[in-house]
Amino acid sequence: MNSRDAILASLRRNPLPVSPLPKAPTAITYADPERQFAEAFGSVGGKFVRVASLAEVNTELGKFESYTQSGKIASLIPDVGRANVDLAALKDPHELEGLDIAIIAGEFGVAENGAVWVPGSILGPHRAIFVVTQHLVLVVPAGQIVHNMQQAYDRICLERPGFGIFISGPSKTADIEQALVIGAHGARSCSLFLVGSQAR
Amino acid sequence: MTTYTTHFHGPMRGGELHVVIVDNGRSAILGQETFRRSLSCIRCGACMNTCPVFRRSGGYSYGYTVPGPIGSLLAPLRDPRKFGSLPFASSLCGSCSDVCPVKIDLHHELYAFRQELVRQKVVPLYKRLGMAVMSAVLARPWAYRLAGSLMRWILPRLPRAFVYGPWNAWGRQRELPPMPRQSFRDLIKKESK
């Protein structure tokens, strides 16, 4: 018997008692999910920018010091950002080293906690790009804001093979003294552009 | 929600996804109803930070990688002979169970483990015999009274080398308190007259 079979057999010998599923808590909804999302994204350390078009994203990016001072920029959105790293040419994730800015599209945002869903299909082979880059720029279409995580999981398909990630703001950690450090294991900053008309 | 919540449910194109299963004795713990809950531990450290014992001395001073009340359970579950003393180093105050975010009944499990260690005969014979004598005396008020008056009379008359012999581990660094002439019971009787 190999070790895998031994472990699985031992688990079958020691089954857990069956307990009923807990009742799912009532999901929270908001009168203005976009505004709630903007607030939540700010509270997790992100910078929220509302723009009307992708062209405007470029204009606003030009005002970021982290962007204008950057050497290596990669963009996964055509015509957004002055990308100078050709991601398609990279053979190994280690070649992402030294990346200053990564511009990535998010599929939708969650108003409840400011999280953004980035499916693996957008990242392609560069699954590590969001942690390697110094600064992360997310671009999400307006109108693609769900109220809560229940709605978020209804939109995601986990049955088919794949990969995806919820990103909420820049990398951060806090110790027991509750001293928050931004930029611990991933991007030091995270900006989000919500793109579409009806900008206020 | 943490910053990055990744969902791996398949390999990337042309790649492979491997799932590594590590048992490390956990499936056997799963079969023990009393200690099953300890497997829910997420290693947050809350029990260690609230513990009146581990607040004072932590790290590796107790000889196991996981410190704190949860370590005092996981260590002997892994090797009762090596770490059998850990469940006894607790006042069973219950502060750990109070703060545990995944609701592990830590102090109940620590208490249950002491009994388990006696059952498994990991606790040395002299301690098990001592506890048997102790519970026999404490269960009978007349035996307790008799033992008290005997000790009060006999102890001051015994030679020091005998009282502080190798069997008195407690007295190796400490001096026994002087024997009172009368018991608390005698005192109360006299005072209430």
HADDOCK unambig.tbl for C-alpha pairs under 7 A between the chains (distance, minus, plus):
assign (segid A and resid 7 and name CA) (segid B and resid 23 and name CA) 6.32 0.50 0.50
assign (segid A and resid 10 and name CA) (segid B and resid 27 and name CA) 6.03 0.50 0.50
assign (segid A and resid 11 and name CA) (segid B and resid 27 and name CA) 5.42 0.50 0.50
assign (segid A and resid 14 and name CA) (segid B and resid 27 and name CA) 6.79 0.50 0.50
assign (segid A and resid 14 and name CA) (segid B and resid 30 and name CA) 6.00 0.50 0.50
assign (segid A and resid 14 and name CA) (segid B and resid 31 and name CA) 4.53 0.50 0.50
assign (segid A and resid 113 and name CA) (segid B and resid 1 and name CA) 6.88 0.50 0.50
assign (segid A and resid 125 and name CA) (segid B and resid 12 and name CA) 6.69 0.50 0.50
assign (segid A and resid 158 and name CA) (segid B and resid 9 and name CA) 6.74 0.50 0.50
assign (segid A and resid 161 and name CA) (segid B and resid 9 and name CA) 5.21 0.50 0.50
assign (segid A and resid 161 and name CA) (segid B and resid 10 and name CA) 4.12 0.50 0.50
assign (segid A and resid 162 and name CA) (segid B and resid 8 and name CA) 6.59 0.50 0.50
assign (segid A and resid 162 and name CA) (segid B and resid 9 and name CA) 5.09 0.50 0.50
assign (segid A and resid 162 and name CA) (segid B and resid 10 and name CA) 4.47 0.50 0.50
assign (segid A and resid 162 and name CA) (segid B and resid 11 and name CA) 6.47 0.50 0.50
assign (segid A and resid 162 and name CA) (segid B and resid 12 and name CA) 6.98 0.50 0.50
assign (segid A and resid 163 and name CA) (segid B and resid 7 and name CA) 5.52 0.50 0.50
assign (segid A and resid 163 and name CA) (segid B and resid 8 and name CA) 4.85 0.50 0.50
assign (segid A and resid 163 and name CA) (segid B and resid 9 and name CA) 5.78 0.50 0.50
assign (segid A and resid 163 and name CA) (segid B and resid 10 and name CA) 6.39 0.50 0.50
assign (segid A and resid 164 and name CA) (segid B and resid 6 and name CA) 5.99 0.50 0.50
assign (segid A and resid 164 and name CA) (segid B and resid 7 and name CA) 5.16 0.50 0.50
assign (segid A and resid 164 and name CA) (segid B and resid 8 and name CA) 6.89 0.50 0.50
assign (segid A and resid 165 and name CA) (segid B and resid 4 and name CA) 6.65 0.50 0.50
assign (segid A and resid 165 and name CA) (segid B and resid 5 and name CA) 5.49 0.50 0.50
assign (segid A and resid 165 and name CA) (segid B and resid 6 and name CA) 4.30 0.50 0.50
assign (segid A and resid 165 and name CA) (segid B and resid 7 and name CA) 5.81 0.50 0.50
assign (segid A and resid 166 and name CA) (segid B and resid 4 and name CA) 5.81 0.50 0.50
assign (segid A and resid 166 and name CA) (segid B and resid 5 and name CA) 5.01 0.50 0.50
assign (segid A and resid 166 and name CA) (segid B and resid 6 and name CA) 6.43 0.50 0.50
assign (segid A and resid 167 and name CA) (segid B and resid 3 and name CA) 5.49 0.50 0.50
assign (segid A and resid 167 and name CA) (segid B and resid 4 and name CA) 4.93 0.50 0.50
assign (segid A and resid 167 and name CA) (segid B and resid 5 and name CA) 6.65 0.50 0.50
assign (segid A and resid 168 and name CA) (segid B and resid 3 and name CA) 4.73 0.50 0.50
assign (segid A and resid 168 and name CA) (segid B and resid 4 and name CA) 6.69 0.50 0.50
assign (segid A and resid 169 and name CA) (segid B and resid 3 and name CA) 6.20 0.50 0.50
assign (segid A and resid 170 and name CA) (segid B and resid 3 and name CA) 6.92 0.50 0.50
assign (segid A and resid 171 and name CA) (segid B and resid 3 and name CA) 6.06 0.50 0.50
